[in-house]
Amino acid sequence: MAFPTNNQSPLDAAQTLLVRAKGLRSDAAKYIAQCNAGALNLHDVASGFMANHLAPVRTEWQGLVEIPGVYQALCTLKPAVFADAAAAQTAVTEALTAIIAMIVYLEANIPMDAQRRILSLEISNNGSGTLTQRTITAPAALTAFRNELMAFQSNFDA
């Protein structure tokens, strides 16, 4: 559940946008590093990145951008990045579009069965009850995912 944003000041909303952007950039770097290491953890990407971070941030941002004065507040906080409120609005809109595009990409590319159940965990078959997180190791898949992540991450350079 997202926290209500209607009582936030423009400055608080702008700070929240910047904090979330920094978190998304950090997440992207984490998954880029996994791709570079040769094994991307599917369960973490699906549950941690998509469901627990991207989707809630998208919803939160959609509320924050409705707060009057938030774009001018971004200019106040980051004058070297945002020349004016219009530039801040463009950057936030592009970042929000990138969040949505990454969700759509993940929904289309995370391995799943015919009923769209994510295939991210394997259970042992040795009586131990151990669950193992599945990974993507195919070089072409890792390259494609890394390229998506790098394009995504570039939206959060501020």
Backbone torsions as a table, in degrees:
resi	resn	phi	psi	omega
1	MET	NA	131.1	178.5
2	ALA	-80.3	148.6	175.9
3	PHE	-76.8	146.6	177.9
4	PRO	-61.2	139.1	-178.7
5	THR	-106.7	-9.5	-172.6
6	ASN	-67.3	-15.3	179.3
7	ASN	-99.9	2.1	-179.9
8	GLN	-80.8	145.8	173.1
9	SER	-75.7	160.3	176.2
10	PRO	-57.2	-37.8	-179.8
11	LEU	-65.8	-44.1	177.4
12	ASP	-62.6	-41.6	179.6
13	ALA	-63.8	-42.4	179.2
14	ALA	-64.0	-42.4	177.8
15	GLN	-62.4	-40.3	177.8
16	THR	-62.7	-43.3	177.3
17	LEU	-57.8	-44.5	-178.7
18	LEU	-67.0	-40.0	178.8
19	VAL	-64.3	-44.9	-179.9
20	ARG	-65.2	-39.4	178.4
21	ALA	-62.0	-42.1	178.1
22	LYS	-62.5	-40.9	178.2
23	GLY	-63.8	-41.9	178.9
24	LEU	-65.7	-39.2	177.7
25	ARG	-63.3	-42.0	178.6
26	SER	-64.3	-43.0	177.0
27	ASP	-58.9	-47.0	-179.8
28	ALA	-59.5	-43.1	179.6
29	ALA	-61.5	-39.1	178.9
30	LYS	-61.4	-45.4	-178.0
31	TYR	-76.3	-29.5	172.8
32	ILE	-63.0	-42.9	178.2
33	ALA	-61.8	-39.9	176.9
34	GLN	-62.8	-43.3	177.8
35	CYS	-60.5	-44.4	-180.0
36	ASN	-63.9	-30.7	179.1
37	ALA	-79.6	-12.7	174.1
38	GLY	100.0	7.0	179.4
39	ALA	-154.8	114.6	-179.3
40	LEU	-99.6	124.2	-177.7
41	ASN	-76.0	109.5	-175.2
42	LEU	-65.7	-43.9	-176.4
43	HIS	-63.3	-42.7	179.2
44	ASP	-63.9	-41.7	179.3
45	VAL	-64.2	-46.7	-176.4
46	ALA	-70.0	-50.1	-175.2
47	SER	-86.4	-42.3	-177.7
48	GLY	-76.7	-53.3	-173.2
49	PHE	-79.2	-55.9	-174.2
50	MET	-73.2	-57.4	-171.8
51	ALA	-76.1	-40.3	-173.8
52	ASN	-97.2	-8.7	179.3
53	HIS	-126.0	-59.9	-175.9
54	LEU	-59.9	-51.2	-176.1
55	ALA	-63.0	-46.8	177.8
56	PRO	-65.6	-36.9	178.9
57	VAL	-65.5	-41.5	177.5
58	ARG	-56.0	-49.1	-179.5
59	THR	-62.9	-43.9	179.9
60	GLU	-62.0	-47.1	-179.2
61	TRP	-61.9	-38.7	180.0
62	GLN	-61.0	-30.0	174.4
63	GLY	-80.3	-40.5	-177.1
64	LEU	-63.9	-37.5	-177.2
65	VAL	-71.2	-11.1	176.9
66	GLU	-84.0	-8.4	-179.0
67	ILE	-77.7	119.2	-179.5
68	PRO	-58.4	132.7	176.9
69	GLY	91.9	-1.7	-176.5
70	VAL	-65.0	-36.3	-178.3
71	TYR	-70.7	-38.6	176.1
72	GLN	-65.6	-36.6	177.5
73	ALA	-64.5	-36.9	175.5
74	LEU	-61.0	-39.6	177.0
75	CYS	-62.5	-38.5	179.1
76	THR	-65.7	-41.6	-178.4
77	LEU	-75.7	-34.2	-175.8
78	LYS	-133.3	65.3	-176.4
79	PRO	-64.1	-25.9	179.0
80	ALA	-75.8	-17.7	-177.8
81	VAL	-99.5	-43.9	-175.4
82	PHE	-111.2	109.8	-177.5
83	ALA	-66.5	-35.2	-179.8
84	ASP	-158.9	178.5	-177.1
85	ALA	-62.4	-34.9	179.1
86	ALA	-65.1	-40.7	178.3
87	ALA	-66.0	-39.9	177.8
88	ALA	-64.2	-42.4	179.5
89	GLN	-63.2	-42.4	178.7
90	THR	-61.7	-44.7	-179.4
91	ALA	-63.5	-43.6	-179.8
92	VAL	-66.8	-41.6	178.2
93	THR	-61.9	-43.8	178.5
94	GLU	-64.4	-39.6	178.3
95	ALA	-66.3	-41.4	177.9
96	LEU	-64.4	-40.3	176.1
97	THR	-62.2	-38.9	178.7
98	ALA	-66.2	-38.5	177.4
99	ILE	-61.2	-48.5	-179.6
100	ILE	-62.8	-42.5	179.3
101	ALA	-63.2	-38.2	179.1
102	MET	-67.9	-39.7	176.7
103	ILE	-60.5	-47.0	179.6
104	VAL	-61.2	-42.9	178.1
105	TYR	-60.1	-46.9	-178.9
106	LEU	-64.2	-41.7	178.7
107	GLU	-60.0	-31.6	-178.2
108	ALA	-87.5	-21.2	-170.4
109	ASN	-118.9	-8.0	174.5
110	ILE	-76.6	129.6	-178.7
111	PRO	-58.0	132.8	-179.8
112	MET	-147.8	166.1	178.0
113	ASP	-89.3	-175.6	-175.9
114	ALA	-62.7	-23.5	178.3
115	GLN	-93.1	10.3	178.4
116	ARG	67.1	29.7	172.5
117	ARG	-87.1	130.0	-177.0
118	ILE	-68.3	134.2	-179.9
119	LEU	-102.7	71.7	-173.3
120	SER	-112.0	-7.9	179.5
121	LEU	-127.7	148.1	172.8
122	GLU	-123.0	140.7	177.1
123	ILE	-102.4	143.0	-179.3
124	SER	-64.8	158.8	177.1
125	ASN	-121.7	40.0	-175.8
126	ASN	-132.1	15.6	178.5
127	GLY	80.2	5.4	-178.5
128	SER	-89.6	-19.0	-177.8
129	GLY	71.6	20.3	-177.0
130	THR	-81.1	131.8	172.0
131	LEU	-100.9	136.1	178.4
132	THR	-120.8	132.5	177.6
133	GLN	-76.3	132.4	178.5
134	ARG	-77.0	153.5	178.6
135	THR	-129.8	154.0	170.2
136	ILE	-91.8	125.9	179.3
137	THR	-124.6	-9.9	-179.8
138	ALA	-63.8	124.2	-176.6
139	PRO	-54.0	-41.9	-178.9
140	ALA	-64.5	-40.9	179.4
141	ALA	-66.8	-41.0	178.2
142	LEU	-64.1	-41.9	179.1
143	THR	-63.0	-45.4	179.6
144	ALA	-61.7	-44.3	-179.3
145	PHE	-66.4	-43.5	179.1
146	ARG	-60.0	-42.2	179.1
147	ASN	-62.1	-41.3	176.7
148	GLU	-62.6	-43.9	-179.8
149	LEU	-64.7	-39.2	179.9
150	MET	-66.7	-40.3	176.5
151	ALA	-65.3	-41.1	177.9
152	PHE	-61.9	-48.7	-176.8
153	GLN	-60.7	-33.1	-177.3
154	SER	-64.6	-16.8	177.6
155	ASN	-77.6	-7.8	-174.0
156	PHE	-123.5	38.8	-178.6
157	ASP	-80.3	-11.4	-174.2
158	ALA	-64.3	NA	NA
